[in-house]
Amino acid sequence: MDEPQGPDSPGEILVRDAPDLSRFEITVDGKLAGFTEYHAPPGRIVFTHTEVDEAYQGQGLAGRLIRAALDGSRRKGLEVTPLCPYVANFIRRHPDYLKLVDEAHRVQLGGT
């Protein structure tokens, strides 16, 4: 799942699923800028850790990365368990993703 950004971007930004590494990656001009790690038991994706390289922080890349990972999970019909604090906070700020979250974590994030 590559997601190129528009012409106003600082460089070519792509997000892709790297299932062999159990993570989604975001690259800028072909260089790894960050990733979010996951486990993928059947029917579910469990996000465990998100990291953006210091050189790329403050550019909104973590948000782009998580949005793409959640959108990909939605397309695959996966239930989301956000153990990573960044992913959990992203979902809190973007409640349209709450319906993807498993029931126990949805309640913790303020959903019903």
SVG drawing of the C-alpha trace seen along z (x, -y; Angstrom):
<svg xmlns="http://www.w3.org/2000/svg" viewBox="-21 -23 39 39">
<polyline fill="none" stroke="black" stroke-width="0.4" points="0.0,0.0 2.0,-3.0 0.5,-6.4 2.3,-9.2 1.7,-12.7 0.9,-15.8 3.2,-18.2 3.6,-20.5 5.3,-17.7 9.0,-18.2 9.9,-15.1 8.2,-11.9 6.5,-10.4 5.4,-6.8 3.7,-4.5 3.9,-0.8 3.1,2.4 6.2,4.5 4.6,7.7 8.0,9.5 9.1,7.0 5.7,6.8 5.5,3.0 4.2,0.2 7.0,-2.1 7.0,-5.7 9.8,-6.8 10.8,-10.2 12.6,-10.2 13.3,-6.5 14.8,-6.8 13.2,-5.2 11.8,-8.0 9.7,-5.9 7.6,-2.9 4.8,-1.4 5.2,2.2 2.4,4.7 1.4,8.2 -1.2,9.7 -3.2,12.6 -6.1,13.7 -8.7,11.0 -6.8,8.4 -3.9,6.1 -2.1,5.1 -0.1,1.9 2.8,2.0 5.3,-0.7 5.7,-3.8 8.9,-5.6 10.0,-8.5 13.7,-9.2 14.8,-12.5 15.7,-14.0 12.1,-13.7 10.2,-14.7 7.9,-17.7 6.8,-17.1 3.5,-15.3 4.9,-12.0 3.8,-9.9 0.2,-11.0 0.4,-10.2 1.9,-6.8 -0.8,-5.9 -3.6,-7.1 -2.4,-5.0 -1.9,-1.9 -5.5,-2.3 -7.0,-2.9 -5.2,0.3 -6.5,2.2 -10.0,1.0 -9.8,2.1 -8.7,5.6 -11.5,5.7 -9.1,6.1 -10.0,5.2 -7.5,2.9 -5.8,3.1 -3.8,-0.1 -1.2,0.9 1.1,-1.8 0.4,-5.1 0.8,-7.1 -1.7,-5.0 -4.2,-5.2 -3.8,-9.0 -4.2,-9.3 -7.5,-7.4 -8.7,-9.6 -8.1,-12.6 -9.7,-11.0 -12.8,-9.2 -13.8,-8.1 -11.3,-5.2 -12.9,-4.2 -15.2,-1.7 -12.1,0.3 -10.9,0.7 -11.7,3.9 -14.4,3.3 -12.2,3.3 -9.8,0.7 -12.6,-1.3 -14.1,-2.0 -10.6,-3.1 -10.4,-5.5 -13.7,-7.1 -15.9,-5.2 -18.9,-3.0"/>
</svg>
